[in-house]
C-alpha cells in the first residue's frame, strides 16, 4: 500500500481510544446445540455460560406449532383451502389440532383431529375426529419434530441468551429505553467478540452480532453516563420499593448483595469514563438503608426467639 503523507492518515486499531462497542444483533434460523457447544469450547469460552437446552415441553410446543399449514384442495370441482390450525387448550402443554375447510360462498367447517399433550414426560397424541391415517401422520410429525427441537436453539433462545450475556457477563448497559442496542465496555470486548464470532460461524451468518467501536469522546461519554445512570436509578427504585414494602432478613441480605453489585458496576464505568457518577450517592444511600433494615430485622428476630 502506498501512503501519501499529505492526504492519507493511517490509524491502527491499537491507536484507537475506544471505550468499548455499541452492539446489537439480528437473529434468524435455528442453531444446533451440539455444534454451538463444540465451537464454544474450542474458542476457550466458559462452558458454564452456555445457554441451557430448551425444556422438553418447549420442544414439544415448537414441534406442535410446526404442524400449522394450509394447502389448496378441490371439493365438488371447486377450489377450496384446507388449513391445519394449532390451538392451545386450557391444560398446560396441550394443543388441539384443528382442520379448517374453507370453500367459496360457504362458512368454514372445523374438525378437531387430535389432541397433542405431554404425558409422563413424553409426547402423546389422542385421536379425536381425525381418521386413523390423519392421526398417525400427526403423531409421526410431532415425534420427529420433538426429537429435532430438543437439539436446537431457536432465534428467541439466542436473542434472550445474548441479552443475559451482555448484562450479566459483560456488565453492559442499554442505550435505548426499549433495549435492543447495548454498550459493551472495553474490558469485556475480548469475550464478547469471541462469543459473537462463535454464534455467527455456527449459524452460518444467519445470526449476526454487530459491534461498532465507540470512541471515547464527549458524546460517547455522555451517552454511556446517561445509560448507566438510568439503569442504576431503575434498579435502585425497585430495591427501595421492595424494602419499604417489608422484607425478611434473608431477602434483605439478597438486596444488600444486589446493591453491592450495582455499586461495583458503577465503579467500573467511573473508571472507564474517568469521572464519578452522581447516581453513586443515591445507591450508596440505598445501601445504608438496606443494611439498617437488615440489622433491625436480625434484632427483631433475635428478640422474638428470646421471648
Backbone torsions as a table, in degrees:
resi	resn	phi	psi	omega
1	UNK	NA	133.3	178.2
2	UNK	-98.0	126.6	-178.1
3	UNK	-111.2	125.8	174.9
4	UNK	-93.2	111.3	-174.7
5	UNK	-63.6	-17.5	-178.2
6	UNK	-86.3	-23.1	-175.3
7	UNK	-122.4	-20.6	-174.7
8	UNK	-108.2	139.7	173.9
9	UNK	-120.8	122.0	179.6
10	UNK	-105.0	123.2	179.2
11	UNK	-119.8	119.6	178.9
12	UNK	-81.9	156.5	178.7
13	UNK	-56.3	-33.7	-178.8
14	UNK	-66.4	-23.5	-176.6
15	UNK	-86.1	-10.6	-178.4
16	UNK	-75.3	128.8	176.9
17	UNK	-92.3	86.5	-177.2
18	UNK	-98.9	147.5	175.3
19	UNK	-92.1	-15.0	-176.8
20	UNK	151.5	-139.5	-179.4
21	UNK	-147.2	148.1	170.0
22	UNK	-89.2	126.1	-173.7
23	UNK	-130.1	141.3	172.6
24	UNK	-151.9	170.2	-173.6
25	UNK	-145.7	160.0	175.7
26	UNK	-125.3	127.0	-175.6
27	UNK	-111.3	142.4	177.4
28	UNK	-161.8	128.3	177.6
29	UNK	84.6	163.8	178.7
30	UNK	-84.5	159.4	177.3
31	UNK	-125.9	134.7	176.9
32	UNK	-66.4	126.4	178.9
33	UNK	-63.9	-42.5	-179.3
34	UNK	-63.5	-42.9	-179.1
35	UNK	-66.6	-40.8	179.2
36	UNK	-65.7	-43.1	179.5
37	UNK	-61.4	-43.2	-179.3
38	UNK	-64.6	-46.7	-178.9
39	UNK	-67.0	-37.2	179.2
40	UNK	-61.9	-44.9	179.7
41	UNK	-66.8	-41.4	-179.7
42	UNK	-64.6	-27.6	178.4
43	UNK	-80.0	-3.2	178.8
44	UNK	77.6	22.4	-179.2
45	UNK	-89.6	154.0	-177.1
46	UNK	-64.4	117.8	-178.1
47	UNK	-65.1	-23.3	179.6
48	UNK	-68.0	-16.7	-178.9
49	UNK	-88.7	-6.9	178.3
50	UNK	-63.7	146.5	178.3
51	UNK	-68.0	143.0	176.8
52	UNK	-69.7	150.4	179.0
53	UNK	-65.7	149.2	177.9
54	UNK	-58.6	145.9	176.4
55	UNK	-64.6	151.8	179.1
56	UNK	-54.3	-38.3	178.3
57	UNK	-62.0	-35.6	178.4
58	UNK	-67.7	-41.4	177.9
59	UNK	-62.2	-39.6	178.9
60	UNK	-67.1	-41.9	179.1
61	UNK	-60.0	-44.3	-179.2
62	UNK	-67.1	-40.1	178.5
63	UNK	-64.8	-39.7	-179.0
64	UNK	-68.7	-42.4	179.4
65	UNK	-62.7	-26.9	178.1
66	UNK	-68.9	-11.0	178.9
67	UNK	-72.5	-21.2	-177.0
68	UNK	-63.2	128.2	176.8
69	UNK	-160.2	179.1	176.1
70	UNK	-148.8	139.1	179.7
71	UNK	-137.4	152.0	176.6
72	UNK	-86.6	136.9	179.1
73	UNK	-135.0	173.0	178.2
74	UNK	-121.6	126.7	177.4
75	UNK	-126.5	121.2	-179.4
76	UNK	53.3	46.4	177.8
77	UNK	65.2	13.8	178.2
78	UNK	-118.9	144.4	178.5
79	UNK	-70.5	140.1	177.4
80	UNK	-143.7	178.1	-179.6
81	UNK	-133.1	134.2	176.7
82	UNK	-111.5	122.6	-179.3
83	UNK	-115.3	139.7	172.7
84	UNK	-102.9	116.7	-177.4
85	UNK	-106.8	143.5	176.9
86	UNK	-114.1	115.8	-175.8
87	UNK	-118.1	126.0	178.4
88	UNK	-68.2	142.8	176.9
89	UNK	-99.2	170.8	179.7
90	UNK	-65.4	-34.0	179.0
91	UNK	-68.5	146.0	179.8
92	UNK	-65.7	140.0	178.0
93	UNK	53.2	46.5	179.2
94	UNK	-138.2	133.7	-177.3
95	UNK	-136.8	144.6	174.2
96	UNK	-97.7	132.5	176.5
97	UNK	-98.0	112.2	-171.5
98	UNK	-114.2	133.7	175.3
99	UNK	-96.8	128.3	177.4
100	UNK	-115.4	125.0	176.4
101	UNK	-108.8	121.8	-178.5
102	UNK	-116.0	114.6	177.0
103	UNK	-114.3	153.4	178.9
104	UNK	-65.0	136.7	178.0
105	UNK	63.2	22.8	178.3
106	UNK	-137.5	150.8	176.0
107	UNK	-71.4	144.6	178.9
108	UNK	-59.2	145.2	176.5
109	UNK	-111.6	138.1	-176.3
110	UNK	-122.6	139.0	175.3
111	UNK	-137.2	123.5	174.9
112	UNK	-78.3	111.8	-175.5
113	UNK	-78.9	-44.8	-174.7
114	UNK	-160.4	165.7	174.8
115	UNK	-117.1	127.3	177.0
116	UNK	-105.8	130.0	-179.1
117	UNK	-145.3	176.6	-179.5
118	UNK	-114.9	105.7	-174.8
119	UNK	-120.9	126.6	-179.9
120	UNK	52.8	44.1	177.5
121	UNK	64.0	22.7	179.0
122	UNK	-137.9	150.2	174.7
123	UNK	-65.1	141.3	179.5
124	UNK	-134.5	131.9	179.3
125	UNK	-117.4	121.7	-180.0
126	UNK	-108.6	124.9	179.4
127	UNK	-70.9	132.6	178.6
128	UNK	-118.2	-82.4	-179.5
129	UNK	-113.4	2.8	180.0
130	UNK	-84.7	162.1	176.8
131	UNK	-74.7	168.8	177.2
132	UNK	-58.9	-39.2	-179.3
133	UNK	-66.4	-43.1	178.8
134	UNK	-64.1	-43.0	-179.3
135	UNK	-64.9	-41.8	179.2
136	UNK	-63.6	-38.4	179.5
137	UNK	-66.8	-42.9	178.2
138	UNK	-61.5	-46.4	-179.4
139	UNK	-60.8	-43.5	-179.6
140	UNK	-62.6	-46.2	-178.1
141	UNK	-66.9	-37.0	178.7
142	UNK	-65.0	-46.5	-177.9
143	UNK	-65.0	-44.7	178.9
144	UNK	-62.4	-45.4	179.6
145	UNK	-65.2	-38.3	-180.0
146	UNK	-61.7	-48.3	-179.2
147	UNK	-67.2	-34.4	178.1
148	UNK	-68.6	-43.5	-177.9
149	UNK	-66.2	-26.5	178.5
150	UNK	-66.1	-18.6	179.4
151	UNK	-105.6	15.1	-174.7
152	UNK	-130.0	148.0	164.9
153	UNK	-102.8	133.8	176.4
154	UNK	-93.9	171.6	-176.2
155	UNK	-54.2	-38.7	179.7
156	UNK	-64.1	-36.0	176.7
157	UNK	-60.1	-45.6	-175.5
158	UNK	-70.1	-43.7	-178.6
159	UNK	-65.4	-41.6	177.2
160	UNK	-63.4	-39.0	179.2
161	UNK	-66.5	-40.6	179.2
162	UNK	-63.1	-38.8	177.1
163	UNK	-61.5	-43.2	179.6
164	UNK	-64.4	-43.5	178.6
165	UNK	-62.3	-41.2	-179.2
166	UNK	-62.7	-49.8	-176.2
167	UNK	-72.8	-54.3	-170.9
168	UNK	-77.8	-44.7	-174.1
169	UNK	-88.3	-39.2	-175.5
170	UNK	-98.0	-6.5	-177.6
171	UNK	56.9	40.5	-179.7
172	UNK	-75.7	165.5	171.6
173	UNK	-129.1	150.7	179.4
174	UNK	-85.0	140.6	-179.6
175	UNK	-97.3	-1.0	175.9
176	UNK	-130.7	144.2	-179.8
177	UNK	-59.2	-34.0	-178.4
178	UNK	-87.5	1.8	-178.8
179	UNK	79.6	-169.5	177.1
180	UNK	95.1	-26.6	178.0
181	UNK	-129.2	125.6	-171.5
182	UNK	-127.7	149.8	172.3
183	UNK	-99.7	122.2	177.9
184	UNK	-101.6	114.9	-177.7
185	UNK	-66.3	154.4	-174.0
186	UNK	-52.7	-43.8	-178.4
187	UNK	-60.3	-22.0	-177.7
188	UNK	-96.1	-1.4	-172.3
189	UNK	-67.1	-32.9	179.7
190	UNK	-62.1	-47.3	178.2
191	UNK	-64.4	-47.0	-176.1
192	UNK	-60.5	-41.5	179.3
193	UNK	-64.4	-42.6	178.5
194	UNK	-62.9	-47.0	-179.0
195	UNK	-62.5	-44.8	-179.8
196	UNK	-63.3	-42.2	-179.7
197	UNK	-63.7	-39.2	178.0
198	UNK	-62.4	-47.5	-178.1
199	UNK	-62.8	-43.7	-180.0
200	UNK	-64.0	-42.7	-178.0
201	UNK	-67.0	-47.9	-177.5
202	UNK	-64.8	-33.4	-179.1
203	UNK	-87.3	3.1	-178.3
204	UNK	57.1	40.7	177.0
205	UNK	69.9	7.5	174.1
206	UNK	-67.3	-28.7	172.1
207	UNK	-105.7	131.1	-179.0
208	UNK	-128.2	125.6	177.5
209	UNK	-108.0	109.6	-177.8
210	UNK	-84.8	137.8	179.9
211	UNK	-134.5	109.5	-177.1
212	UNK	-109.3	118.2	-178.8
213	UNK	-55.5	133.2	178.3
214	UNK	-103.0	110.9	-179.1
215	UNK	-71.7	145.0	-177.7
216	UNK	-85.5	74.2	175.7
217	UNK	-116.6	-175.9	-174.6
218	UNK	-61.4	-42.2	-178.3
219	UNK	-67.5	-40.6	178.9
220	UNK	-64.1	-44.5	179.9
221	UNK	-61.7	-41.7	179.5
222	UNK	-62.3	-43.1	-179.9
223	UNK	-65.2	-41.2	-179.1
224	UNK	-66.5	-46.6	179.8
225	UNK	-60.9	-41.9	179.8
226	UNK	-62.6	-42.2	-178.7
227	UNK	-67.5	-44.1	179.7
228	UNK	-64.3	-42.6	-179.5
229	UNK	-62.9	-44.8	-179.5
230	UNK	-62.0	-43.0	179.9
231	UNK	-66.7	-44.2	-178.8
232	UNK	-63.0	-41.7	178.3
233	UNK	-61.8	-41.9	-178.9
234	UNK	-65.7	-46.5	179.8
235	UNK	-65.1	-41.6	-179.8
236	UNK	-62.5	-41.4	179.2
237	UNK	-63.6	-41.9	178.7
238	UNK	-60.5	-46.6	-179.4
239	UNK	-65.8	-42.2	179.8
240	UNK	-60.3	-45.5	179.2
241	UNK	-61.8	-40.7	-179.2
242	UNK	-66.5	-41.2	179.8
243	UNK	-66.0	-42.7	179.8
244	UNK	-65.8	-26.6	179.4
245	UNK	-75.9	-14.3	179.2
246	UNK	98.7	113.7	-179.9
247	UNK	-129.6	154.3	176.1
248	UNK	-78.3	173.8	-176.3
249	UNK	-59.2	-44.7	-178.0
250	UNK	-64.3	-42.8	179.9
251	UNK	-64.9	-37.1	179.1
252	UNK	-66.8	-37.2	176.2
253	UNK	-62.7	-38.0	177.3
254	UNK	-63.7	-41.0	179.1
255	UNK	-67.7	-35.0	176.0
256	UNK	-60.5	-43.2	179.1
257	UNK	-63.8	-38.0	179.6
258	UNK	-65.6	-40.4	178.2
259	UNK	-64.6	-42.9	179.5
260	UNK	-63.9	-38.0	177.5
261	UNK	-65.4	-40.0	178.4
262	UNK	-65.3	-41.1	177.8
263	UNK	-63.3	-37.8	178.5
264	UNK	-65.2	-38.4	178.6
265	UNK	-66.9	-42.7	177.5
266	UNK	-60.0	-43.0	-179.3
267	UNK	-61.6	-40.4	-179.3
268	UNK	-65.1	-36.8	178.5
269	UNK	-76.0	-31.2	175.0
270	UNK	-62.4	-40.6	177.5
271	UNK	-65.6	-37.8	-177.9
272	UNK	-66.5	-46.4	-175.4
273	UNK	-91.8	-9.9	176.3
274	UNK	75.4	30.4	177.6
275	UNK	-155.6	154.2	178.1
276	UNK	-83.2	137.4	-178.6
277	UNK	-89.0	137.9	-179.3
278	UNK	-62.1	-29.6	-176.5
279	UNK	-67.9	-14.9	179.1
280	UNK	-57.1	-44.0	-179.0
281	UNK	-59.7	-40.7	179.5
282	UNK	-61.7	-44.6	-176.8
283	UNK	-73.6	-38.6	176.9
284	UNK	-62.4	-40.7	177.8
285	UNK	-62.9	-40.5	177.4
286	UNK	-63.5	-41.9	179.3
287	UNK	-59.4	-40.6	178.3
288	UNK	-65.0	-39.5	-179.9
289	UNK	-66.6	-40.3	179.1
290	UNK	-66.7	-41.5	178.8
291	UNK	-62.9	-40.6	178.9
292	UNK	-65.4	-40.4	179.2
293	UNK	-66.3	-38.0	178.8
294	UNK	-65.6	-41.2	179.3
295	UNK	-65.3	-43.0	179.1
296	UNK	-63.1	-37.1	179.0
297	UNK	-66.9	-38.4	178.9
298	UNK	-66.3	-41.5	179.1
299	UNK	-63.4	-43.7	-179.4
300	UNK	-62.6	-43.5	178.4
301	UNK	-62.6	-38.0	-179.1
302	UNK	-67.8	-39.9	178.4
303	UNK	-67.1	-36.9	178.3
304	UNK	-64.9	-38.5	-179.7
305	UNK	-68.2	-38.6	-179.3
306	UNK	-66.3	-37.6	178.9
307	UNK	-66.3	NA	NA
